[in-house]
Amino acid sequence: MPQQWKAVCNVADIPVLGARVVNRAAKPDVAIFRNSEDKIFALLDKCPHKGGPLSQGIVFGERVACPLHNWNIQLDSDCAVSPDEGCTQKFSVKVEDGKVFLDVKELSSLAIEVKAE
Amino acid sequence: MKKLKLVMVGNGMAGVRTLEELLKLAPDVYDITVFGAEPYANYNRILLSPVLAGEQTIKDIMLNDVDWYAENNITLHLGKKIAKIDRVKRMVIAEDGTTAEYDRLLLATGSNPFILPVPGKELKGVISYRDIQDTNAMIEAARMHKHAVVIGGGLLGLEAANGLKLRGMEVTVVHLPAWLMERQLDPTAGKLLQKSLEDRGLKFLLDKNTKEIVGDEYGNVKAIRFADGLEVPAELVVMAVGIRPNTTLAESAGLLCNRGIVVNDTMQTYDPRIYAVGECVNHRGTAYGLVAPLFEMAKVCANHLANFGIGRYQGSVTSTKLKVTGIDLFSAGEFMGGEGTEEIVLSDPIGGVYKKLVIKDNKLVGACLYGDTVDGTWYFKLLREGKDIGEIRDTLMFGESNTGRPGDTGHEGFTLAAAMPDDAEVCGCNGVCKGTIVRSIKEKGLFTLEDVRKHTKASASCGSCTGLVEQILMATAGGDYSTATKAKPVCACTDHTHQEVRDAIKVNKLLTIVDTMQFMEWRTPNGCSTCRPALNYYLISTWPHEARDDPQSRFINERAHANIQKDGTYSVIPRMWGGETTAKDLRRIADVVDKYRIPTVKVTGGQRIDLLGVKKKDLPAVWKELDMPCGHAYAKALRTVKTCVGSEWCRFGTQDSTEMGKQLERAMWKMYAPHKVKIAVSGCPRNCAESGIKDVGVIGVDSGWEIYVGGNGGIKTEVAHFFAKVKTHEEVLEYSGAFLQLYREEGWYLERTVHYLGRVGLDHVKKKILEDAENRKALYERLLFSLDGEPDPWHEQEKAQVDARQFASLNV
């Protein structure tokens, strides 16, 4: 399925070794991370452990430490580092001309929480 | 990049642990080949005794099965003994002709059991006790025969005797010295042990010299004869009289050996391409036969094989525990005492308890416990750390839980792990029960506290159950449990300790995290969530106004300047000097709560008001409209100064505690520290502000102020120690400030003042502050200098480097 890229921000808008939260219509939100080599990753802003906001964690290498209980999540694979087990959801990212693009189709369909009526 | 070839001769615990550590550090550097003389993959040799006793099976004690080698691309040759090392061609040759070339060679040939050179030692039924084959032979003999003689009443001999007895044999233990386990016990404990074992049906022949082993016409053993003429029937003779490092191969290759393969502190032999670890080694004149030192060697060796080159093995302090179920025995250090030492002995022969502590220069140097080993881990920790026990000498013998330090929370008051049923919760933070911990240790072959933390989460959060977890480890891991080396590195990114990092930053005037990591050769490009905040703190506290504070290296609370809650919202706590407020401030708080529809308003233990459930995007606005100073309730910094009303209002107040408290808070707020700091000021000894459990607790008395330090209200309640008595407000500020500045400069990140004091000793602090007025003033000056110009992060966001981007999400 071809991707539908939409620009969300400039790389410069993301703190180095930090993240920004992408506010999408469906919840939970998506977090975009920038590491020290300017590599950009996008993960669901929800830790597989107890749902903590990964966007608020310390970023190092290609990992983020969840701010709630320090689970280390791999940014490229969206899974926790052993021996912790569990994965969140990763989202496709494209970086072009210093701009960060996410796939609108993924944003509207991936990892959406359905709230009970 | 072409891989180097690593060949290991030997497949035991020390060698395989080295490979495990190497694979963690540098998985792609080597093509690894292992030659093991035994036909088994790596098993826990220490647990052969429980196997003999019928408590575990061979399968239970396997540490790495053949699949592990395959999964890690290690070529494994089982049942192949290496006969020759050709150091010129850099090749090993096995007895069956198999060869392997090496760039690096690791010798882990272990030890050989010593066989008494008496006639009859080659008879069938005379065995040593070293491996699975021996264990199976003993189990078989127990099925078929009646009489067993074990020569050697040391650790291993007694475990063998116990196992054989449980399997139905009649066992006699022969021992040359006058009491059992003379390498770990003094005569009194040795006799108590003997009595216990005799009650179980074991027979002992002490002070007996074996002359010969007698056989029948088929070449089977049938009796053992002593120098004094006594003869005892035996169809099985087990020799457990000691082990000798196996150096035959190394010697034949021309490597220097001296009752062990001689290695240096980096585990290298005289041939720089050849390393050696484990029982086959002679390090600084010592050959070890217990597992903990061998694991330490493995770590250092792996560090060098991985080309990191910074590991150093400097020898180990060891402890031993007898693995005979139902007999509690623990021994460590110089248990015999000697010149220059004093002994504290608790002897209760009817109760079957004998405990001896050996002290030298106010430090614990030896411990021998029989019948009650609950405090074994604690004594061993005191021994290893060389801590000054002068202050707790009077209660030392009565154990950790009685040493005036009650107050561990989260496990129903249990201090003895052995007394807990399997379903009892050991770790209250993470809900881990005893059974889970025991199962994990057995199933995953865990050896250290760090292992248990990683795999079960027990003791991984607040740490108050650490003592219990260590007890469980000691009892279950079936061996010589030990924590890592005395010098604990900051994290997995480095081998440097907190002290080394602090010293390097000071001596070399390092000012940024990047410079520090580069200078100290960090293994990772950006550190991790453990070391970055620590380094950041060390930099800004050592070089205030010069070092660069890096907000991205701070935990979320100190980045957002609010406390993150479980749902991702935040709590906001404005400052309330000394716990006093005004109608104006209360009205403003109420208005902000209404406007931003903040769900919960709560009064905190620190005597101020907490607004919970604030969304991150609202934080800057909430701060602005509250228009109150930042409370730093979220930071590793000064939290609050609690007060009681004192002489301003109270009929008992001897001093103006509220005013003193406000002065302290205004002077020291915004002070970042290794961990949170809480102060309190009470107006009289009734101590309504609870100064006794604060980092700095001030209590007004009629003639002035008493200052207490090092208290702690949480996790493990600690009572503060009396520090000084002063007269004036200025003195209170100076003494408190000097203490806190010393803590800021010398403390390790995440140490509360109680841990810092426990490490350096109250005497050290008294010397620097009470006995040296100039130093005290200088310390206080440095604190004030540090705080001068420190911004309020709520109202001076740019100066405080608060990144505004974090409060705005991106809309798509």
HADDOCK unambig.tbl for C-alpha pairs under 7 A between the chains (distance, minus, plus):
assign (segid A and resid 8 and name CA) (segid B and resid 810 and name CA) 6.82 0.50 0.50
assign (segid A and resid 8 and name CA) (segid B and resid 812 and name CA) 6.06 0.50 0.50
assign (segid A and resid 17 and name CA) (segid B and resid 552 and name CA) 6.49 0.50 0.50
assign (segid A and resid 18 and name CA) (segid B and resid 552 and name CA) 6.61 0.50 0.50
assign (segid A and resid 20 and name CA) (segid B and resid 806 and name CA) 6.63 0.50 0.50
assign (segid A and resid 20 and name CA) (segid B and resid 809 and name CA) 6.44 0.50 0.50
assign (segid A and resid 21 and name CA) (segid B and resid 809 and name CA) 4.90 0.50 0.50
assign (segid A and resid 21 and name CA) (segid B and resid 810 and name CA) 6.08 0.50 0.50
assign (segid A and resid 22 and name CA) (segid B and resid 809 and name CA) 5.67 0.50 0.50
assign (segid A and resid 22 and name CA) (segid B and resid 810 and name CA) 4.66 0.50 0.50
assign (segid A and resid 22 and name CA) (segid B and resid 811 and name CA) 6.00 0.50 0.50
assign (segid A and resid 22 and name CA) (segid B and resid 812 and name CA) 6.91 0.50 0.50
assign (segid A and resid 23 and name CA) (segid B and resid 809 and name CA) 5.90 0.50 0.50
assign (segid A and resid 23 and name CA) (segid B and resid 810 and name CA) 5.66 0.50 0.50
assign (segid A and resid 23 and name CA) (segid B and resid 811 and name CA) 5.07 0.50 0.50
assign (segid A and resid 23 and name CA) (segid B and resid 812 and name CA) 6.55 0.50 0.50
assign (segid A and resid 24 and name CA) (segid B and resid 811 and name CA) 6.73 0.50 0.50
assign (segid A and resid 24 and name CA) (segid B and resid 812 and name CA) 6.14 0.50 0.50
assign (segid A and resid 52 and name CA) (segid B and resid 566 and name CA) 6.93 0.50 0.50
assign (segid A and resid 52 and name CA) (segid B and resid 567 and name CA) 6.93 0.50 0.50
assign (segid A and resid 52 and name CA) (segid B and resid 568 and name CA) 6.62 0.50 0.50
assign (segid A and resid 53 and name CA) (segid B and resid 568 and name CA) 6.09 0.50 0.50
assign (segid A and resid 56 and name CA) (segid B and resid 556 and name CA) 5.88 0.50 0.50
assign (segid A and resid 57 and name CA) (segid B and resid 556 and name CA) 6.27 0.50 0.50
assign (segid A and resid 58 and name CA) (segid B and resid 529 and name CA) 5.88 0.50 0.50
assign (segid A and resid 58 and name CA) (segid B and resid 552 and name CA) 6.88 0.50 0.50
assign (segid A and resid 58 and name CA) (segid B and resid 553 and name CA) 6.71 0.50 0.50
assign (segid A and resid 58 and name CA) (segid B and resid 555 and name CA) 6.68 0.50 0.50
assign (segid A and resid 60 and name CA) (segid B and resid 526 and name CA) 5.23 0.50 0.50
assign (segid A and resid 60 and name CA) (segid B and resid 527 and name CA) 6.30 0.50 0.50
assign (segid A and resid 60 and name CA) (segid B and resid 528 and name CA) 5.50 0.50 0.50
assign (segid A and resid 61 and name CA) (segid B and resid 525 and name CA) 6.46 0.50 0.50
assign (segid A and resid 61 and name CA) (segid B and resid 526 and name CA) 5.77 0.50 0.50
assign (segid A and resid 65 and name CA) (segid B and resid 529 and name CA) 6.35 0.50 0.50
assign (segid A and resid 67 and name CA) (segid B and resid 556 and name CA) 6.33 0.50 0.50
assign (segid A and resid 68 and name CA) (segid B and resid 566 and name CA) 7.00 0.50 0.50
assign (segid A and resid 83 and name CA) (segid B and resid 454 and name CA) 6.73 0.50 0.50
assign (segid A and resid 83 and name CA) (segid B and resid 455 and name CA) 6.15 0.50 0.50
